[in-house]
Structures are given as structure tokens and as C-alpha cells.
Amino acid sequence: MIKLSNKARGIKPSPTLAVMSKAKEYIAKGIDVINFGVGEPDFNTPEYVKNAGIKAIEDNFTRYTPTPGILPLREAVCVKLKRDNNLEYKPSQVLVSPGAKASIVNVLTAICDAGDQVIIPVPYWVSYPDQVKIAGGESLFMDTTIEDGFKINPVNLKSLIEANPNVKALFLNNPNNPTGSIYSKDELIALGDICVEYNVVIIADEIYEKLVYDGAKHYSIAALKPEYKDITVIINGVSKAYAMTGWRLGYSVGPQEIISQGIVTDVELCTYLLDEFKIAVVPGSAFGNKVLTRFSYANSIDNLREGVKRFELGLKSLLT
């Protein structure tokens, strides 16, 4: 029998999905169940989105894509952030993932070392603690109160950070799941100033930004001050706003050093070109000059033309 790792055994099944699986069994049997469980829109994916997906399949747009996501999609995310949130980012600061859940794990893995603590305000989205555990960090729970509208109290936040020198990041779920709380601009500034003072990374989970009611307004904390943007990673996706939960499409956006470490050596460049653009070239350092890349042109004219085209696309992708 294969023994699971301690890390795997420590991950708990999602309580949300556990209950919902049973609810779906009842529904399948024809039992009348009113479903207040999984946070899923009760409308369908818009027709224009479905049609675009169908066309992509018919056009055979089904091959491997660059690891960060295709450039047109990352450019579209940048347009969205500028239009909706007044935020300027480059496509190279966008990392597309199979859902916002995966985006959160990516970010935590990028910033957390063993012993690093991540503050999770309570109540919290069910997956946060296990995501921190997967990344090798430790959850530091922070209670909120009904008197504060289940929002983070800045005085309590500062005290918690000062008492725990290993705090690396703070989850800021705004609007919040499960409470529905939404932060005002002044409330976000109070939290942002503290995180800047103590160099705490803000993981701004904004997946519910379009689900606001009664005249409430969502503010992205990264847009309020330049120094907030420098320490904030935005988590978002299309699941809630466009009823695309099953499409599994999320993204993280933030400082370049978190989203993409960048390519430093000629070996890394050649590896990137092979992984992302399927062109095999030899690092110049193998020939004593690391600023060059060697092509063997003992190939067909068609392959040479296609290879140079891919090489150009690969270099351009690093500049965006």
C-alpha cells in the first residue's frame, strides 16, 4: 500500500463540497433541496463567452500555452484592471492559473518559507488554512467581531503583527466570503498603512468584486497608494462575475519579483524557449560566450523559417 505524505494527510476535504455532494445526491433523486451552499451564480455563462469557447475548439486552439497564460488573455486582464480598478500592470505581471484557488497556492508558495506566518481573519474562506499548509507556512488566525462588521480591526492587526515577527502575509478577502463584508476606502487605508510599515504582503482576494449590492462600492487596495501596490498580490478570476466556475480560470497580479522571477542566464533563456515555444537552441555559454545563442541551420528551409518566427515570439513575450 502506498503511504501518503504527512502533508497530504494533513489536508482536510472541503467542508463546503462535502455537504454539497450529499445535497446533489438528494437533488438527483428528485428531492426538493433549496441550495444555499456552494457560492455559485444562479445564471449561466453568457452566450458570447460560450460561443468564443466553441470557436476556439473548432479552430483547434487546444495546444500547449505559455506557462503564465496566453498573451492576449494577460493583456485583457490588464485592460480590465485599468478599466475597473484604475490599476496599471504589464502582462508580465499577470499569471493565469486553473482557478483562483490555484492562484492563491502559487502566491503562497512564492513567498512563504518554513515558519512564515500568514494572517487569516476569521471567519474565512474554507481553503485558506490548507493552502497555507501546502505552501509550507503557518496560519495565524485573527478573530473579527460583529461589532466591527466582521472586518479586520487595524489596532488588533498591528498588535498581532508586533507579537509575531514571522508574519509574512495577510489575507484580505474583499468582498468577504462568508460574511459579505466590504471595506470602505478609509478602512483599507488603515490596513494598508500597517502592512507597509511592517512589510507584510497583502493577498487581496477580490473574486467577489462584482457581487456588491445596495449602493456599496468595491475598492482595490492596490489602487489607493503606490506603496500598497508594491506589496499587494491581487487574486481574481472569471468564476463569480461571469458564472464560469467550471471553466477553472483565475489569475494573480502583482509585483514582478513575486509573479515572475525573470530569466537571468542564457541556459534559462534556452529552457524557456523550449518549454514555451518548442524551439531547441544551444546556450552560448557552451561555446564560451553566454550572451549568444547557437542555432544549427542543418535543417529544412521551412523549419528554419518557423524556428526564427518562434524565436522572435519568445523574445517578444519577455518584453511584455
N, C-alpha and C positions, 0 to 999 in steps of 0.2 A: 504494500500500500504506500502511495506517495504521501509524504508528510508535508503539510502546508507550513509555510514560514510563520514565525511569531507575528510578523507584520500582517500577513494575510488573515491569521486567526483573530487578530485584534480589530479587524474592520467589521462593523456591525451592518446587517442588512438595513436598508432604508425603512424606517417605521411607516413612512408615507406609502411606499409601494407595497409593503407587506399587507396593510389593511386594504389598499385599493385592489390588490389581486383577488382578495376574497369578495370584495364588492362586485368586481367584474364577473366572478363566478355566479353570483346571485342574479346579476343582470342577464347573463347568458341563459339562465334557467327561466327567464321571463318574470322574475320577481321585481316588483316596483321599488327601485332604490333611488332616492334623491341624493345625488353625488356632490358633497361639499368637500371632497378630499383633495385630489391632485390639482395643483394650480395650473389648469389648462383652459385656454379660452374656449367659450362655447360656440364660437363661429368657426367656419372653415378657412383654410388657406385661400387668400384672394386668387381669383381666376388668372390674373396676369402673371402671378408668381408660378402657378401650376403650369401655365402654358409655356413659360420660359424654361421650366424644368423639362417638360416634354420635348421642346425643341432641342435642348441641349443633348438629350438622349438620342433623338433622331439624327442629329448632326454628328453623332459618335464622339461627343465631348465627354469621354468617360475614362481618359487615360490618367496616369500619374500627374500630379500637380506639384509645383514647388512647395516645400515644407511649410513656409509661412502662409500659404494660400495664393491663389492666382492674383496677379497684379490688378486686373480690373476690379476684383472684389475688394482688395485692400484700398484701392483708390476710392471706391464707393463708400467704404467706411469713413474715410477722411472727409468726403463730401458731407456725409450725414453728421459727423461731429461738428463740422463748421456750421452747417445749416441749423441744427437743432440745439447745439450746446455751446456755440461760439468758441470752439477749440480748434487750434491749428496743429495738425500732426502730419508727418510724412508717411507714405505707405510702408516704409521700412520700420516704422514704429507700431505696426499692426501685425498681430499674429492670430491667424484664423485656426480654430480648433473644432473638434466634433462636439460642439455644445459648450455653453458657458461653464458647466461643471468641469470639463477638461481644461478650460482656460484657467480656472482657479488653481487647479493642481499644478499646471505649468508654472504659474507665477510663484506659488509657494515653493516649488522645487527649485526655482531660480534664486530665491532669496534666503531660504532657511537652511541653516546648518544645525547639527545636533545641539540641543539645548536652547535654541532660539525659541522665544515665546511669541505667540500670536494672540492678540486680544480678541475675544469673541463676545460681543454684547448679547445678553440673554433677555428675551427669547431670541433664538437664532434659527436660520435655515438648517434643516436636519443634517446636511452633509458636511458642514464646516469642520467639526471636530475631526472626523475621519480623514478629511482632505489634509488637514494639518499633520495628522499622524503619518499619512502616506509620504508626505514631504520630509519627514524626519524632525518636525518641530513639535512644540508642546502648546496645547491650548490653555489660555488664561482667561477664565470666564469672568465677565463683568455684569453684575445684575443691573437692570434698569427697573424703573418703577412706573406704576400707572399715573402717579402724580406728575412725572416728567414726560408723560405721553409715550412711555417705553422708548425714550430716546437716550442717547449717551449723555450723561451729566459731565460737563467739562471739568468740574472740580474733582469728581471721582476719577475721571480718566487720568488727570495729572497725578493724583495721589497713587494710582495703580502703577503708572509708568515709573514714578520715582522709587516705588517699593520693589520694583522688579527690573533690574538693569539689563536683563536679557531680552526685553521686549523688542521685537523686530518689526512687527506689523500690526495693523488694526483693520478688522473687517468693518466697513461702513456700507451697510445694505440700505439703500435709499432710492425709492420707497422700500419699506421693510417687509419682508416675509418672515414671520407670520402676522405681525401686528398691524400692518398697513400704515405705520407712522411715516411721515415725510418731514424732512428738515427744512427749516427756513434758511435764508441766506446768512443771517446773523448767527444762527446755531452752527452752521457749517464752518463759518469763520472762526468761531470759538474753538472748535475741534481742530481745524487746520493749523491754527497758530501753535497749539500744543504739539502736534505731530512734527511741525517744522522745528520747534525748539529742541525736541528730543530725537530728531532724525528717525521718526517712525514711518514706515511705508504705509500708505493708505491703500487698501484694496477696496476700491469703490465698486461694489456690485450694484449695477444700475439696470438690471434686466427688466425691472418693472417700471421704468421711467415713463412709459406711455399710459400706464394704468393709474391715473390720478383723477380725482373727482371733486365736485363742489367748489370749483374755482382754485383748487390747490395748484401750485406750480413746482415742478421739479427743477432743482439746480444741480449741476455737476460741480463738485467741489474743485476739480482741477481747473475750472474756468474762472474761479473767483480771485486767485492771486497766482502770479507766475511761480512763486516758491511752492505753492501747493502742487502745481502741475509737475514739478521736478521730483516729487516723492509719491505721486499717485499713479496707480495702475487701474485703468477702467476695465471692468468686466461687463460685457453686454452680449447680445445676440438677437436672433430673429424669432425665438420661440414664442414669446408672450405678445409682442406687438403685432406679429403677422400670423399668429396661430400656426406656427411651424415646428411644434415641439418634436415631432418625429423626424424632422429633417436633420437634426443634430448639427446646428451651425451657430457657433459662438465665436467671440473674439476678445482678445485683450489688447489694450493700447496703453503705452506708457513710455517712460524714458528708454532711450536706445540701449543703454547698458543692461536693462532688465529684459527687454523684448528680444534683442539680438546682440550677442556679444561681438559680432562682426568677424570679418576674415582678416587675419594678421599675416599669415605666411603663404608662400606660393603653394605649399602642399595643401593647405586648407582651401585655397582657391581651386586647385585642380579637383579636389574631392567634392567641392560644392558644384562645379561644372558637371561632374559625372553624376552626382546624386540627383541634381535638379534639372539638368538639361541633356543628360545622356550623351555627353561628349567626353571621350577619354583622351587626355593630353598628359604630357610628362612635365613635372615641375622642373624649372630651370636650375634649381639648386643641385639636381642630379648631375648637371654639367658644369657646376661651379659658378652659376650666376642666378641668384634667387629672384631677380627682378624680371626674368624672362620665362616664357612657357614654350616648350618644344612641341611642334606638330610634325608628324611624319606624313609626307604627302604621297606615300606609296599606296594610293587609294584611287577610287574612281573619281572622275570629274564631278559626278552627281553627289557623291559623298563629301567631297571637298567643299562644294558649294553649300550643302546642307550643314556641314560641320561649322563653317565660318559663320553661317547665319545663326546657329545655336550659340556659338561663342559670343557673338555680338549681343544676343538677347541676354545671355548670362551676365555679361559685364554691365549692361544697362540696368538689369534687375538690382544690382548692388548700389546703383546711384540714386534709386528712388526711395 
